[in-house]
Amino acid sequence: MTLKQLVTRTEIAKMAGQDNRHFLNRDARHLQKPLGEIAGLTKLGFHLIGVPIGSASCALHQHIEMYHRWPAAGF
């Protein structure tokens, strides 16, 4: 059995995808199409994400600590 190495845009367009909304912001919406499995990837997830016109791309949020310091690495 040969692994599929190419996923065409026609195949992607035919995929229904999953409509996701953030639980805190119903305007934050994206359509997710998992491509890894149909491309033969077994240990890596790969998704095409689209944001519909008029939707927010994510919920408003803040990262408190952006970088971790690792003493052994000298950062």
N, CA, C and O atoms as a Tripos MOL2 file, in Angstrom:
@<TRIPOS>MOLECULE
protein
  300   299    75     0     0
PROTEIN
NO_CHARGES

@<TRIPOS>ATOM
      1 N           0.8510   -1.1890    0.0000 N.3       1 MET1
      2 CA          0.0000    0.0000    0.0000 C.3       1 MET1
      3 C           0.8900    1.2430    0.0000 C.2       1 MET1
      4 O           1.7830    1.3660    0.8380 O.2       1 MET1
      5 N           0.6530    2.1500   -0.9220 N.am      2 THR2
      6 CA          1.4130    3.3880   -0.9890 C.3       2 THR2
      7 C           0.6950    4.4890   -0.2250 C.2       2 THR2
      8 O          -0.5340    4.5680   -0.2070 O.2       2 THR2
      9 N           1.4990    5.3350    0.4040 N.am      3 LEU3
     10 CA          0.9310    6.4630    1.1300 C.3       3 LEU3
     11 C           0.6240    7.5950    0.1700 C.2       3 LEU3
     12 O           1.3750    7.8420   -0.7740 O.2       3 LEU3
     13 N          -0.4750    8.2770    0.4120 N.am      4 LYS4
     14 CA         -0.8400    9.4260   -0.3970 C.3       4 LYS4
     15 C           0.0660   10.5950   -0.0260 C.2       4 LYS4
     16 O           0.2180   10.8940    1.1580 O.2       4 LYS4
     17 N           0.6580   11.2490   -0.9840 N.am      5 GLN5
     18 CA          1.5810   12.3380   -0.7060 C.3       5 GLN5
     19 C           1.0470   13.7000   -1.1280 C.2       5 GLN5
     20 O           1.6770   14.7230   -0.8600 O.2       5 GLN5
     21 N          -0.0880   13.7210   -1.7730 N.am      6 LEU6
     22 CA         -0.6260   14.9790   -2.2590 C.3       6 LEU6
     23 C          -2.1230   15.0340   -1.9830 C.2       6 LEU6
     24 O          -2.8600   14.0940   -2.2830 O.2       6 LEU6
     25 N          -2.5500   16.1280   -1.4190 N.am      7 VAL7
     26 CA         -3.9720   16.3800   -1.2110 C.3       7 VAL7
     27 C          -4.3240   17.5550   -2.1110 C.2       7 VAL7
     28 O          -3.7430   18.6330   -1.9850 O.2       7 VAL7
     29 N          -5.2600   17.3540   -3.0060 N.am      8 THR8
     30 CA         -5.5920   18.4000   -3.9750 C.3       8 THR8
     31 C          -6.5690   19.4190   -3.3780 C.2       8 THR8
     32 O          -7.2700   19.1310   -2.4080 O.2       8 THR8
     33 N          -6.5980   20.5970   -3.9700 N.am      9 ARG9
     34 CA         -7.5240   21.6240   -3.4780 C.3       9 ARG9
     35 C          -8.9760   21.2070   -3.6990 C.2       9 ARG9
     36 O          -9.8620   21.6460   -2.9660 O.2       9 ARG9
     37 N          -9.2270   20.3680   -4.6960 N.am     10 THR10
     38 CA        -10.5840   19.8590   -4.9220 C.3      10 THR10
     39 C         -11.0130   18.9720   -3.7620 C.2      10 THR10
     40 O         -12.1490   19.0600   -3.2960 O.2      10 THR10
     41 N         -10.1030   18.1150   -3.2940 N.am     11 GLU11
     42 CA        -10.4080   17.2660   -2.1420 C.3      11 GLU11
     43 C         -10.6500   18.1070   -0.8910 C.2      11 GLU11
     44 O         -11.5700   17.8330   -0.1200 O.2      11 GLU11
     45 N          -9.8330   19.1160   -0.6960 N.am     12 ILE12
     46 CA         -9.9800   19.9890    0.4670 C.3      12 ILE12
     47 C         -11.3050   20.7480    0.3990 C.2      12 ILE12
     48 O         -11.9910   20.8870    1.4110 O.2      12 ILE12
     49 N         -11.6670   21.2390   -0.7870 N.am     13 ALA13
     50 CA        -12.9150   21.9880   -0.9570 C.3      13 ALA13
     51 C         -14.1340   21.1130   -0.6590 C.2      13 ALA13
     52 O         -15.1490   21.6160   -0.1780 O.2      13 ALA13
     53 N         -14.0470   19.8170   -0.9370 N.am     14 LYS14
     54 CA        -15.1640   18.8990   -0.7050 C.3      14 LYS14
     55 C         -15.3290   18.5250    0.7650 C.2      14 LYS14
     56 O         -16.3910   18.0600    1.1790 O.2      14 LYS14
     57 N         -14.2680   18.7320    1.5530 N.am     15 MET15
     58 CA        -14.3400   18.3840    2.9720 C.3      15 MET15
     59 C         -15.2930   19.3290    3.6970 C.2      15 MET15
     60 O         -15.2780   20.5370    3.4600 O.2      15 MET15
     61 N         -16.1130   18.7780    4.5720 N.am     16 ALA16
     62 CA        -17.0810   19.5930    5.3120 C.3      16 ALA16
     63 C         -16.3940   20.4650    6.3550 C.2      16 ALA16
     64 O         -16.7650   21.6260    6.5270 O.2      16 ALA16
     65 N         -15.4250   19.9380    7.0340 N.am     17 GLY17
     66 CA        -14.7620   20.6890    8.0910 C.3      17 GLY17
     67 C         -15.6010   20.7390    9.3530 C.2      17 GLY17
     68 O         -16.7530   20.3050    9.3610 O.2      17 GLY17
     69 N         -15.0270   21.2620   10.4050 N.am     18 GLN18
     70 CA        -15.7100   21.3680   11.6890 C.3      18 GLN18
     71 C         -15.8040   22.8360   12.0670 C.2      18 GLN18
     72 O         -14.7970   23.5410   12.1260 O.2      18 GLN18
     73 N         -17.0220   23.2880   12.3230 N.am     19 ASP19
     74 CA        -17.2640   24.6830   12.6990 C.3      19 ASP19
     75 C         -17.0810   24.8120   14.2080 C.2      19 ASP19
     76 O         -17.8630   24.2560   14.9790 O.2      19 ASP19
     77 N         -16.0550   25.5420   14.6290 N.am     20 ASN20
     78 CA        -15.7480   25.7110   16.0520 C.3      20 ASN20
     79 C         -15.9890   27.1420   16.4880 C.2      20 ASN20
     80 O         -15.6820   28.0900   15.7650 O.2      20 ASN20
     81 N         -16.5450   27.2810   17.6850 N.am     21 ARG21
     82 CA        -16.7370   28.5900   18.3030 C.3      21 ARG21
     83 C         -16.1380   28.5600   19.6960 C.2      21 ARG21
     84 O         -16.1660   27.5350   20.3770 O.2      21 ARG21
     85 N         -15.5940   29.6950   20.1130 N.am     22 HIS22
     86 CA        -15.0110   29.7840   21.4460 C.3      22 HIS22
     87 C         -16.1300   29.8580   22.4700 C.2      22 HIS22
     88 O         -17.1400   30.5220   22.2400 O.2      22 HIS22
     89 N         -15.9580   29.1780   23.6020 N.am     23 PHE23
     90 CA        -17.0360   29.1140   24.5870 C.3      23 PHE23
     91 C         -17.2860   30.4440   25.3050 C.2      23 PHE23
     92 O         -18.3610   30.6430   25.8710 O.2      23 PHE23
     93 N         -16.3010   31.3640   25.2890 N.am     24 LEU24
     94 CA        -16.4950   32.6610   25.9330 C.3      24 LEU24
     95 C         -16.8950   33.7660   24.9590 C.2      24 LEU24
     96 O         -17.4660   34.7780   25.3640 O.2      24 LEU24
     97 N         -16.5980   33.5740   23.6860 N.am     25 ASN25
     98 CA        -16.8990   34.5900   22.6790 C.3      25 ASN25
     99 C         -17.5070   33.8940   21.4600 C.2      25 ASN25
    100 O         -16.7870   33.3020   20.6560 O.2      25 ASN25
    101 N         -18.8070   33.9640   21.3280 N.am     26 ARG26
    102 CA        -19.5060   33.2670   20.2310 C.3      26 ARG26
    103 C         -19.1630   33.8610   18.8680 C.2      26 ARG26
    104 O         -19.4140   33.2240   17.8450 O.2      26 ARG26
    105 N         -18.5910   35.0760   18.8300 N.am     27 ASP27
    106 CA        -18.1690   35.6750   17.5610 C.3      27 ASP27
    107 C         -16.8110   35.1430   17.1080 C.2      27 ASP27
    108 O         -16.4380   35.3100   15.9470 O.2      27 ASP27
    109 N         -16.0700   34.5030   18.0150 N.am     28 ALA28
    110 CA        -14.7720   33.9170   17.6720 C.3      28 ALA28
    111 C         -15.0480   32.5390   17.0750 C.2      28 ALA28
    112 O         -15.3820   31.5920   17.7870 O.2      28 ALA28
    113 N         -14.9030   32.4500   15.7700 N.am     29 ARG29
    114 CA        -15.3190   31.2570   15.0340 C.3      29 ARG29
    115 C         -14.2730   30.8920   14.0050 C.2      29 ARG29
    116 O         -13.6710   31.7690   13.3850 O.2      29 ARG29
    117 N         -14.0500   29.5850   13.8170 N.am     30 HIS30
    118 CA        -13.1800   29.1460   12.7330 C.3      30 HIS30
    119 C         -13.6400   27.7900   12.2060 C.2      30 HIS30
    120 O         -14.2530   27.0010   12.9250 O.2      30 HIS30
    121 N         -13.3370   27.5420   10.9580 N.am     31 LEU31
    122 CA        -13.6630   26.2840   10.2990 C.3      31 LEU31
    123 C         -12.3760   25.4920   10.1640 C.2      31 LEU31
    124 O         -11.4100   25.9620    9.5620 O.2      31 LEU31
    125 N         -12.3630   24.3000   10.7200 N.am     32 GLN32
    126 CA        -11.1540   23.4780   10.7710 C.3      32 GLN32
    127 C         -11.3080   22.2380    9.8970 C.2      32 GLN32
    128 O         -12.2870   21.4990   10.0020 O.2      32 GLN32
    129 N         -10.3090   22.0290    9.0260 N.am     33 LYS33
    130 CA        -10.2850   20.8430    8.1720 C.3      33 LYS33
    131 C          -9.0030   20.0640    8.4560 C.2      33 LYS33
    132 O          -7.9120   20.5460    8.1500 O.2      33 LYS33
    133 N          -9.1160   18.8610    9.0400 N.am     34 PRO34
    134 CA         -7.9220   18.0710    9.3250 C.3      34 PRO34
    135 C          -7.3720   17.4400    8.0410 C.2      34 PRO34
    136 O          -8.0710   16.6950    7.3540 O.2      34 PRO34
    137 N          -6.1150   17.7490    7.7320 N.am     35 LEU35
    138 CA         -5.5100   17.2510    6.4960 C.3      35 LEU35
    139 C          -4.4810   16.1500    6.7260 C.2      35 LEU35
    140 O          -4.1450   15.4160    5.7960 O.2      35 LEU35
    141 N          -3.9830   16.0260    7.9360 N.am     36 GLY36
    142 CA         -2.9190   15.0710    8.2260 C.3      36 GLY36
    143 C          -3.2720   13.6380    7.8800 C.2      36 GLY36
    144 O          -2.5020   12.9500    7.2100 O.2      36 GLY36
    145 N          -4.4230   13.1880    8.3290 N.am     37 GLU37
    146 CA         -4.8150   11.7940    8.1170 C.3      37 GLU37
    147 C          -4.9860   11.4560    6.6400 C.2      37 GLU37
    148 O          -4.5350   10.3990    6.1990 O.2      37 GLU37
    149 N          -5.6280   12.3300    5.8690 N.am     38 ILE38
    150 CA         -5.8290   12.0110    4.4470 C.3      38 ILE38
    151 C          -4.5340   12.1160    3.6490 C.2      38 ILE38
    152 O          -4.4410   11.5990    2.5360 O.2      38 ILE38
    153 N          -3.5210   12.7990    4.2300 N.am     39 ALA39
    154 CA         -2.2160   12.9000    3.5710 C.3      39 ALA39
    155 C          -1.2720   11.7800    3.9980 C.2      39 ALA39
    156 O          -0.1420   11.6900    3.5200 O.2      39 ALA39
    157 N          -1.7550   10.9190    4.9130 N.am     40 GLY40
    158 CA         -0.9310    9.8010    5.3440 C.3      40 GLY40
    159 C          -0.0610   10.0910    6.5510 C.2      40 GLY40
    160 O           0.7800    9.2680    6.9110 O.2      40 GLY40
    161 N          -0.2420   11.2460    7.1880 N.am     41 LEU41
    162 CA          0.5360   11.5710    8.3850 C.3      41 LEU41
    163 C          -0.0860   10.8530    9.5800 C.2      41 LEU41
    164 O          -1.2880   10.9620    9.8200 O.2      41 LEU41
    165 N           0.7310   10.1260   10.3190 N.am     42 THR42
    166 CA          0.1990    9.3700   11.4580 C.3      42 THR42
    167 C           0.6510    9.9180   12.7980 C.2      42 THR42
    168 O           0.0050    9.6550   13.8120 O.2      42 THR42
    169 N           1.7320   10.6650   12.8330 N.am     43 LYS43
    170 CA          2.2470   11.1620   14.1040 C.3      43 LYS43
    171 C           2.2780   12.6860   14.1640 C.2      43 LYS43
    172 O           2.9080   13.2660   15.0480 O.2      43 LYS43
    173 N           1.6030   13.3210   13.2340 N.am     44 LEU44
    174 CA          1.5810   14.7730   13.1720 C.3      44 LEU44
    175 C           0.1970   15.2310   12.7420 C.2      44 LEU44
    176 O          -0.3390   14.7800   11.7300 O.2      44 LEU44
    177 N          -0.3720   16.1400   13.5330 N.am     45 GLY45
    178 CA         -1.6590   16.7050   13.1550 C.3      45 GLY45
    179 C          -1.4520   17.9450   12.2950 C.2      45 GLY45
    180 O          -0.6150   18.7890   12.6150 O.2      45 GLY45
    181 N          -2.1970   18.0590   11.2210 N.am     46 PHE46
    182 CA         -2.0730   19.1920   10.3040 C.3      46 PHE46
    183 C          -3.4770   19.6200    9.9340 C.2      46 PHE46
    184 O          -4.2530   18.8260    9.4030 O.2      46 PHE46
    185 N          -3.8100   20.8860   10.2140 N.am     47 HIS47
    186 CA         -5.1690   21.3690    9.9820 C.3      47 HIS47
    187 C          -5.1460   22.6500    9.1660 C.2      47 HIS47
    188 O          -4.2750   23.5010    9.3460 O.2      47 HIS47
    189 N          -6.1110   22.7760    8.2690 N.am     48 LEU48
    190 CA         -6.3360   24.0210    7.5390 C.3      48 LEU48
    191 C          -7.4230   24.7620    8.3090 C.2      48 LEU48
    192 O          -8.5100   24.2240    8.5200 O.2      48 LEU48
    193 N          -7.1380   25.9900    8.7280 N.am     49 ILE49
    194 CA         -8.0690   26.7770    9.5220 C.3      49 ILE49
    195 C          -8.5170   27.9830    8.7040 C.2      49 ILE49
    196 O          -7.6910   28.7130    8.1570 O.2      49 ILE49
    197 N          -9.8100   28.1830    8.6280 N.am     50 GLY50
    198 CA        -10.3640   29.3440    7.9400 C.3      50 GLY50
    199 C         -11.2540   30.1330    8.8830 C.2      50 GLY50
    200 O         -11.9680   29.5540    9.7010 O.2      50 GLY50
    201 N         -11.2130   31.4490    8.7690 N.am     51 VAL51
    202 CA        -12.0610   32.3190    9.5860 C.3      51 VAL51
    203 C         -13.0950   32.9480    8.6610 C.2      51 VAL51
    204 O         -12.7370   33.6960    7.7520 O.2      51 VAL51
    205 N         -14.3780   32.6520    8.8820 N.am     52 PRO52
    206 CA        -15.4150   33.2260    8.0260 C.3      52 PRO52
    207 C         -15.4460   34.7550    8.1120 C.2      52 PRO52
    208 O         -15.1270   35.3330    9.1510 O.2      52 PRO52
    209 N         -15.8290   35.3920    7.0210 N.am     53 ILE53
    210 CA        -15.9330   36.8510    6.9710 C.3      53 ILE53
    211 C         -16.8980   37.3210    8.0530 C.2      53 ILE53
    212 O         -17.9890   36.7720    8.2080 O.2      53 ILE53
    213 N         -16.4820   38.3460    8.7990 N.am     54 GLY54
    214 CA        -17.3130   38.8970    9.8630 C.3      54 GLY54
    215 C         -17.1150   38.2350   11.2150 C.2      54 GLY54
    216 O         -17.7030   38.6730   12.2040 O.2      54 GLY54
    217 N         -16.2910   37.1780   11.2790 N.am     55 SER55
    218 CA        -16.0390   36.4830   12.5390 C.3      55 SER55
    219 C         -14.7280   36.9730   13.1490 C.2      55 SER55
    220 O         -13.8310   37.4340   12.4440 O.2      55 SER55
    221 N         -14.6380   36.8650   14.4640 N.am     56 ALA56
    222 CA        -13.3680   37.1370   15.1410 C.3      56 ALA56
    223 C         -12.4910   35.9020   14.9990 C.2      56 ALA56
    224 O         -12.9940   34.7790   14.9590 O.2      56 ALA56
    225 N         -11.1810   36.1080   14.9230 N.am     57 SER57
    226 CA        -10.2960   34.9640   14.7450 C.3      57 SER57
    227 C         -10.0450   34.2170   16.0460 C.2      57 SER57
    228 O          -9.7180   33.0300   16.0230 O.2      57 SER57
    229 N         -10.1930   34.8930   17.1800 N.am     58 CYS58
    230 CA        -10.0180   34.2300   18.4730 C.3      58 CYS58
    231 C         -10.6920   35.0770   19.5440 C.2      58 CYS58
    232 O         -11.1360   36.1970   19.2940 O.2      58 CYS58
    233 N         -10.7540   34.5190   20.7230 N.am     59 ALA59
    234 CA        -11.2890   35.2770   21.8500 C.3      59 ALA59
    235 C         -10.1970   36.1890   22.3870 C.2      59 ALA59
    236 O          -9.0170   35.8390   22.3610 O.2      59 ALA59
    237 N         -10.5930   37.3560   22.8720 N.am     60 LEU60
    238 CA         -9.6420   38.2740   23.4700 C.3      60 LEU60
    239 C          -8.9970   37.5850   24.6690 C.2      60 LEU60
    240 O          -9.6920   37.0880   25.5550 O.2      60 LEU60
    241 N          -7.6700   37.5570   24.6910 N.am     61 HIS61
    242 CA         -6.9630   36.9060   25.7900 C.3      61 HIS61
    243 C          -5.6030   37.5550   25.9900 C.2      61 HIS61
    244 O          -5.1850   38.4000   25.1990 O.2      61 HIS61
    245 N          -4.9230   37.1560   27.0470 N.am     62 GLN62
    246 CA         -3.6430   37.7570   27.3910 C.3      62 GLN62
    247 C          -2.6950   36.6570   27.8620 C.2      62 GLN62
    248 O          -3.0910   35.7520   28.5960 O.2      62 GLN62
    249 N          -1.4380   36.7490   27.4290 N.am     63 HIS63
    250 CA         -0.4100   35.8290   27.8930 C.3      63 HIS63
    251 C           0.3470   36.5360   29.0060 C.2      63 HIS63
    252 O           0.9720   37.5740   28.7850 O.2      63 HIS63
    253 N           0.2850   35.9690   30.1940 N.am     64 ILE64
    254 CA          0.9230   36.5930   31.3550 C.3      64 ILE64
    255 C           2.4440   36.4700   31.2610 C.2      64 ILE64
    256 O           3.1580   37.4610   31.4210 O.2      64 ILE64
    257 N           2.9350   35.2760   31.0060 N.am     65 GLU65
    258 CA          4.3710   35.0550   30.9110 C.3      65 GLU65
    259 C           4.6840   34.4710   29.5420 C.2      65 GLU65
    260 O           4.3390   33.3240   29.2550 O.2      65 GLU65
    261 N           5.3320   35.2550   28.7060 N.am     66 MET66
    262 CA          5.5840   34.8210   27.3320 C.3      66 MET66
    263 C           6.7440   33.8350   27.2260 C.2      66 MET66
    264 O           6.6960   32.8990   26.4280 O.2      66 MET66
    265 N           7.7800   34.0430   28.0230 N.am     67 TYR67
    266 CA          8.9810   33.2190   27.8840 C.3      67 TYR67
    267 C           9.3270   32.5760   29.2240 C.2      67 TYR67
    268 O           9.2320   33.2110   30.2750 O.2      67 TYR67
    269 N           9.7210   31.3360   29.1710 N.am     68 HIS68
    270 CA         10.1900   30.6370   30.3610 C.3      68 HIS68
    271 C          11.7060   30.7180   30.3980 C.2      68 HIS68
    272 O          12.3620   30.6620   29.3580 O.2      68 HIS68
    273 N          12.2500   30.8470   31.5700 N.am     69 ARG69
    274 CA         13.7000   30.8730   31.7190 C.3      69 ARG69
    275 C          14.1750   29.4920   32.1290 C.2      69 ARG69
    276 O          13.6810   28.9120   33.0960 O.2      69 ARG69
    277 N          15.1330   28.9750   31.3900 N.am     70 TRP70
    278 CA         15.7060   27.6700   31.6860 C.3      70 TRP70
    279 C          17.1560   27.8950   32.1040 C.2      70 TRP70
    280 O          18.0080   28.1700   31.2590 O.2      70 TRP70
    281 N          17.4470   27.7770   33.4180 N.am     71 PRO71
    282 CA         18.8010   28.0560   33.9130 C.3      71 PRO71
    283 C          19.8870   27.2270   33.2240 C.2      71 PRO71
    284 O          20.9710   27.7440   32.9540 O.2      71 PRO71
    285 N          19.6160   25.9530   32.9360 N.am     72 ALA72
    286 CA         20.6260   25.1000   32.3230 C.3      72 ALA72
    287 C          20.9820   25.5660   30.9100 C.2      72 ALA72
    288 O          22.1040   25.3560   30.4500 O.2      72 ALA72
    289 N          20.0320   26.1940   30.2270 N.am     73 ALA73
    290 CA         20.2620   26.6420   28.8520 C.3      73 ALA73
    291 C          20.8650   28.0380   28.8100 C.2      73 ALA73
    292 O          21.3240   28.4780   27.7560 O.2      73 ALA73
    293 N          20.8730   28.7390   29.9350 N.am     74 GLY74
    294 CA         21.4460   30.0700   29.9940 C.3      74 GLY74
    295 C          20.5620   31.1710   29.4480 C.2      74 GLY74
    296 O          21.0580   32.2520   29.1310 O.2      74 GLY74
    297 N          19.2710   30.9300   29.3300 N.am     75 PHE75
    298 CA         18.3510   31.9630   28.8210 C.3      75 PHE75
    299 C          17.9300   32.8710   29.9410 C.2      75 PHE75
    300 O          17.1580   33.8040   29.7220 O.2      75 PHE75
@<TRIPOS>BOND
     1     1     2 1
     2     2     3 1
     3     3     4 2
     4     3     5 am
     5     5     6 1
     6     6     7 1
     7     7     8 2
     8     7     9 am
     9     9    10 1
    10    10    11 1
    11    11    12 2
    12    11    13 am
    13    13    14 1
    14    14    15 1
    15    15    16 2
    16    15    17 am
    17    17    18 1
    18    18    19 1
    19    19    20 2
    20    19    21 am
    21    21    22 1
    22    22    23 1
    23    23    24 2
    24    23    25 am
    25    25    26 1
    26    26    27 1
    27    27    28 2
    28    27    29 am
    29    29    30 1
    30    30    31 1
    31    31    32 2
    32    31    33 am
    33    33    34 1
    34    34    35 1
    35    35    36 2
    36    35    37 am
    37    37    38 1
    38    38    39 1
    39    39    40 2
    40    39    41 am
    41    41    42 1
    42    42    43 1
    43    43    44 2
    44    43    45 am
    45    45    46 1
    46    46    47 1
    47    47    48 2
    48    47    49 am
    49    49    50 1
    50    50    51 1
    51    51    52 2
    52    51    53 am
    53    53    54 1
    54    54    55 1
    55    55    56 2
    56    55    57 am
    57    57    58 1
    58    58    59 1
    59    59    60 2
    60    59    61 am
    61    61    62 1
    62    62    63 1
    63    63    64 2
    64    63    65 am
    65    65    66 1
    66    66    67 1
    67    67    68 2
    68    67    69 am
    69    69    70 1
    70    70    71 1
    71    71    72 2
    72    71    73 am
    73    73    74 1
    74    74    75 1
    75    75    76 2
    76    75    77 am
    77    77    78 1
    78    78    79 1
    79    79    80 2
    80    79    81 am
    81    81    82 1
    82    82    83 1
    83    83    84 2
    84    83    85 am
    85    85    86 1
    86    86    87 1
    87    87    88 2
    88    87    89 am
    89    89    90 1
    90    90    91 1
    91    91    92 2
    92    91    93 am
    93    93    94 1
    94    94    95 1
    95    95    96 2
    96    95    97 am
    97    97    98 1
    98    98    99 1
    99    99   100 2
   100    99   101 am
   101   101   102 1
   102   102   103 1
   103   103   104 2
   104   103   105 am
   105   105   106 1
   106   106   107 1
   107   107   108 2
   108   107   109 am
   109   109   110 1
   110   110   111 1
   111   111   112 2
   112   111   113 am
   113   113   114 1
   114   114   115 1
   115   115   116 2
   116   115   117 am
   117   117   118 1
   118   118   119 1
   119   119   120 2
   120   119   121 am
   121   121   122 1
   122   122   123 1
   123   123   124 2
   124   123   125 am
   125   125   126 1
   126   126   127 1
   127   127   128 2
   128   127   129 am
   129   129   130 1
   130   130   131 1
   131   131   132 2
   132   131   133 am
   133   133   134 1
   134   134   135 1
   135   135   136 2
   136   135   137 am
   137   137   138 1
   138   138   139 1
   139   139   140 2
   140   139   141 am
   141   141   142 1
   142   142   143 1
   143   143   144 2
   144   143   145 am
   145   145   146 1
   146   146   147 1
   147   147   148 2
   148   147   149 am
   149   149   150 1
   150   150   151 1
   151   151   152 2
   152   151   153 am
   153   153   154 1
   154   154   155 1
   155   155   156 2
   156   155   157 am
   157   157   158 1
   158   158   159 1
   159   159   160 2
   160   159   161 am
   161   161   162 1
   162   162   163 1
   163   163   164 2
   164   163   165 am
   165   165   166 1
   166   166   167 1
   167   167   168 2
   168   167   169 am
   169   169   170 1
   170   170   171 1
   171   171   172 2
   172   171   173 am
   173   173   174 1
   174   174   175 1
   175   175   176 2
   176   175   177 am
   177   177   178 1
   178   178   179 1
   179   179   180 2
   180   179   181 am
   181   181   182 1
   182   182   183 1
   183   183   184 2
   184   183   185 am
   185   185   186 1
   186   186   187 1
   187   187   188 2
   188   187   189 am
   189   189   190 1
   190   190   191 1
   191   191   192 2
   192   191   193 am
   193   193   194 1
   194   194   195 1
   195   195   196 2
   196   195   197 am
   197   197   198 1
   198   198   199 1
   199   199   200 2
   200   199   201 am
   201   201   202 1
   202   202   203 1
   203   203   204 2
   204   203   205 am
   205   205   206 1
   206   206   207 1
   207   207   208 2
   208   207   209 am
   209   209   210 1
   210   210   211 1
   211   211   212 2
   212   211   213 am
   213   213   214 1
   214   214   215 1
   215   215   216 2
   216   215   217 am
   217   217   218 1
   218   218   219 1
   219   219   220 2
   220   219   221 am
   221   221   222 1
   222   222   223 1
   223   223   224 2
   224   223   225 am
   225   225   226 1
   226   226   227 1
   227   227   228 2
   228   227   229 am
   229   229   230 1
   230   230   231 1
   231   231   232 2
   232   231   233 am
   233   233   234 1
   234   234   235 1
   235   235   236 2
   236   235   237 am
   237   237   238 1
   238   238   239 1
   239   239   240 2
   240   239   241 am
   241   241   242 1
   242   242   243 1
   243   243   244 2
   244   243   245 am
   245   245   246 1
   246   246   247 1
   247   247   248 2
   248   247   249 am
   249   249   250 1
   250   250   251 1
   251   251   252 2
   252   251   253 am
   253   253   254 1
   254   254   255 1
   255   255   256 2
   256   255   257 am
   257   257   258 1
   258   258   259 1
   259   259   260 2
   260   259   261 am
   261   261   262 1
   262   262   263 1
   263   263   264 2
   264   263   265 am
   265   265   266 1
   266   266   267 1
   267   267   268 2
   268   267   269 am
   269   269   270 1
   270   270   271 1
   271   271   272 2
   272   271   273 am
   273   273   274 1
   274   274   275 1
   275   275   276 2
   276   275   277 am
   277   277   278 1
   278   278   279 1
   279   279   280 2
   280   279   281 am
   281   281   282 1
   282   282   283 1
   283   283   284 2
   284   283   285 am
   285   285   286 1
   286   286   287 1
   287   287   288 2
   288   287   289 am
   289   289   290 1
   290   290   291 1
   291   291   292 2
   292   291   293 am
   293   293   294 1
   294   294   295 1
   295   295   296 2
   296   295   297 am
   297   297   298 1
   298   298   299 1
   299   299   300 2
@<TRIPOS>SUBSTRUCTURE
     1 MET1         2 RESIDUE 1 A MET
     2 THR2         6 RESIDUE 1 A THR
     3 LEU3        10 RESIDUE 1 A LEU
     4 LYS4        14 RESIDUE 1 A LYS
     5 GLN5        18 RESIDUE 1 A GLN
     6 LEU6        22 RESIDUE 1 A LEU
     7 VAL7        26 RESIDUE 1 A VAL
     8 THR8        30 RESIDUE 1 A THR
     9 ARG9        34 RESIDUE 1 A ARG
    10 THR10       38 RESIDUE 1 A THR
    11 GLU11       42 RESIDUE 1 A GLU
    12 ILE12       46 RESIDUE 1 A ILE
    13 ALA13       50 RESIDUE 1 A ALA
    14 LYS14       54 RESIDUE 1 A LYS
    15 MET15       58 RESIDUE 1 A MET
    16 ALA16       62 RESIDUE 1 A ALA
    17 GLY17       66 RESIDUE 1 A GLY
    18 GLN18       70 RESIDUE 1 A GLN
    19 ASP19       74 RESIDUE 1 A ASP
    20 ASN20       78 RESIDUE 1 A ASN
    21 ARG21       82 RESIDUE 1 A ARG
    22 HIS22       86 RESIDUE 1 A HIS
    23 PHE23       90 RESIDUE 1 A PHE
    24 LEU24       94 RESIDUE 1 A LEU
    25 ASN25       98 RESIDUE 1 A ASN
    26 ARG26      102 RESIDUE 1 A ARG
    27 ASP27      106 RESIDUE 1 A ASP
    28 ALA28      110 RESIDUE 1 A ALA
    29 ARG29      114 RESIDUE 1 A ARG
    30 HIS30      118 RESIDUE 1 A HIS
    31 LEU31      122 RESIDUE 1 A LEU
    32 GLN32      126 RESIDUE 1 A GLN
    33 LYS33      130 RESIDUE 1 A LYS
    34 PRO34      134 RESIDUE 1 A PRO
    35 LEU35      138 RESIDUE 1 A LEU
    36 GLY36      142 RESIDUE 1 A GLY
    37 GLU37      146 RESIDUE 1 A GLU
    38 ILE38      150 RESIDUE 1 A ILE
    39 ALA39      154 RESIDUE 1 A ALA
    40 GLY40      158 RESIDUE 1 A GLY
    41 LEU41      162 RESIDUE 1 A LEU
    42 THR42      166 RESIDUE 1 A THR
    43 LYS43      170 RESIDUE 1 A LYS
    44 LEU44      174 RESIDUE 1 A LEU
    45 GLY45      178 RESIDUE 1 A GLY
    46 PHE46      182 RESIDUE 1 A PHE
    47 HIS47      186 RESIDUE 1 A HIS
    48 LEU48      190 RESIDUE 1 A LEU
    49 ILE49      194 RESIDUE 1 A ILE
    50 GLY50      198 RESIDUE 1 A GLY
    51 VAL51      202 RESIDUE 1 A VAL
    52 PRO52      206 RESIDUE 1 A PRO
    53 ILE53      210 RESIDUE 1 A ILE
    54 GLY54      214 RESIDUE 1 A GLY
    55 SER55      218 RESIDUE 1 A SER
    56 ALA56      222 RESIDUE 1 A ALA
    57 SER57      226 RESIDUE 1 A SER
    58 CYS58      230 RESIDUE 1 A CYS
    59 ALA59      234 RESIDUE 1 A ALA
    60 LEU60      238 RESIDUE 1 A LEU
    61 HIS61      242 RESIDUE 1 A HIS
    62 GLN62      246 RESIDUE 1 A GLN
    63 HIS63      250 RESIDUE 1 A HIS
    64 ILE64      254 RESIDUE 1 A ILE
    65 GLU65      258 RESIDUE 1 A GLU
    66 MET66      262 RESIDUE 1 A MET
    67 TYR67      266 RESIDUE 1 A TYR
    68 HIS68      270 RESIDUE 1 A HIS
    69 ARG69      274 RESIDUE 1 A ARG
    70 TRP70      278 RESIDUE 1 A TRP
    71 PRO71      282 RESIDUE 1 A PRO
    72 ALA72      286 RESIDUE 1 A ALA
    73 ALA73      290 RESIDUE 1 A ALA
    74 GLY74      294 RESIDUE 1 A GLY
    75 PHE75      298 RESIDUE 1 A PHE
